[in-house]
Amino acid sequence: LELLTDMPATEKDLAEDAPWKKIQQNTFTRWINEHLKCVNKRIMDLQTDLSDGLRLIALLEVLSHKSMYRKYHPRPTFRQMKLENVSVALEFLDVGGSKPDALRLATGFCPRDPKT
């Protein structure tokens, strides 16, 4: 904390442990966990828990009410398998739905509310 007080204001805002970044991370983690609840999954750390693509795929399936169009590795053990899973999720966003569908996913469309 002492290091932050010695930094110029712009560097403080960009610092890895800037307060606003922690708030955003916590808020987004809670939002993801709220949606993953229905498939009995959760995340604790955005960086590590989404890195193998499995929870990202689960989140996209929950939000879209669709299954992945391509197969993915259910137990990725190698880095290449993890990267392929993330690629499957990104391709699902790019190709799998229309642009409005992708926009609703990105902006927090709640699948539980049929009026949305």
C-alpha positions in Angstrom: 0.0 0.0 0.0 2.9 2.3 0.7 4.1 1.9 -2.9 0.8 3.2 -4.2 1.1 6.5 -2.3 4.5 7.2 -3.9 3.2 6.7 -7.5 1.7 9.4 -9.7 -2.1 9.3 -10.1 -2.1 7.7 -13.6 0.2 4.9 -12.5 -2.0 4.3 -9.4 -5.0 3.9 -11.7 -3.1 1.4 -13.9 -1.5 -0.6 -11.1 -2.4 -4.2 -10.9 -4.0 -3.8 -7.4 -5.9 -0.5 -8.1 -9.1 -0.5 -6.0 -11.4 0.0 -9.0 -9.9 -3.2 -10.7 -10.6 -5.2 -7.6 -14.2 -4.0 -7.5 -14.7 -4.8 -11.2 -13.2 -8.3 -10.8 -15.4 -9.0 -7.7 -18.5 -7.7 -9.5 -17.9 -9.7 -12.6 -17.0 -12.9 -10.6 -20.3 -12.6 -8.7 -22.2 -12.1 -12.0 -20.6 -15.2 -13.6 -21.3 -17.3 -10.4 -24.9 -16.2 -10.4 -25.3 -17.7 -13.9 -23.1 -20.7 -13.3 -25.2 -21.7 -10.3 -27.8 -23.5 -12.4 -25.1 -25.9 -13.7 -23.4 -26.4 -10.3 -20.2 -24.5 -11.2 -18.5 -21.5 -9.9 -15.3 -19.5 -10.2 -13.0 -17.9 -7.6 -10.4 -16.3 -9.8 -11.2 -14.9 -13.2 -7.8 -15.5 -14.7 -7.2 -19.0 -13.6 -10.7 -20.4 -13.5 -11.6 -19.4 -17.1 -8.2 -20.3 -18.5 -9.1 -23.9 -19.5 -12.2 -22.8 -21.3 -14.6 -25.1 -19.5 -16.3 -22.6 -17.3 -16.4 -20.1 -20.1 -18.1 -22.7 -22.3 -20.6 -23.5 -19.5 -21.3 -19.8 -19.0 -22.0 -19.3 -22.7 -24.2 -22.3 -22.8 -26.2 -21.0 -19.9 -26.6 -17.5 -21.2 -27.5 -18.6 -24.8 -29.6 -21.7 -24.0 -27.6 -23.5 -26.7 -24.9 -26.2 -26.7 -21.5 -25.7 -28.2 -21.5 -26.5 -31.9 -18.1 -28.0 -31.8 -16.6 -30.6 -29.6 -14.3 -29.5 -26.8 -12.0 -31.2 -24.4 -13.9 -32.0 -21.2 -10.7 -32.7 -19.3 -8.0 -30.5 -20.8 -4.6 -31.5 -19.4 -2.3 -29.8 -21.9 -2.0 -26.1 -22.7 -3.1 -26.8 -26.3 -6.3 -28.5 -25.2 -7.1 -25.5 -23.0 -6.5 -23.0 -25.8 -8.7 -25.1 -28.1 -11.5 -24.9 -25.6 -11.2 -21.1 -25.3 -11.2 -21.0 -29.2 -14.4 -23.1 -29.3 -16.0 -20.6 -26.9 -14.9 -17.6 -28.9 -16.0 -19.2 -32.2 -19.4 -19.8 -30.6 -19.7 -16.1 -29.9 -18.5 -15.2 -33.4 -20.3 -17.7 -35.6 -22.8 -19.5 -33.3 -25.3 -16.7 -32.9 -26.5 -13.6 -34.7 -24.9 -10.3 -33.8 -27.8 -9.3 -31.5 -27.5 -12.6 -29.7 -23.8 -11.9 -29.1 -24.6 -8.4 -27.9 -27.2 -9.6 -25.4 -24.7 -12.1 -24.1 -22.0 -9.5 -23.8 -24.3 -7.0 -22.0 -25.7 -9.3 -19.4 -28.9 -10.7 -21.0 -30.5 -12.7 -18.3 -31.8 -16.1 -19.7 -34.2 -16.6 -16.8 -36.4 -13.7 -17.8 -38.4 -14.7 -20.8 -39.4 -11.0 -21.5 -35.7 -10.0 -22.1 
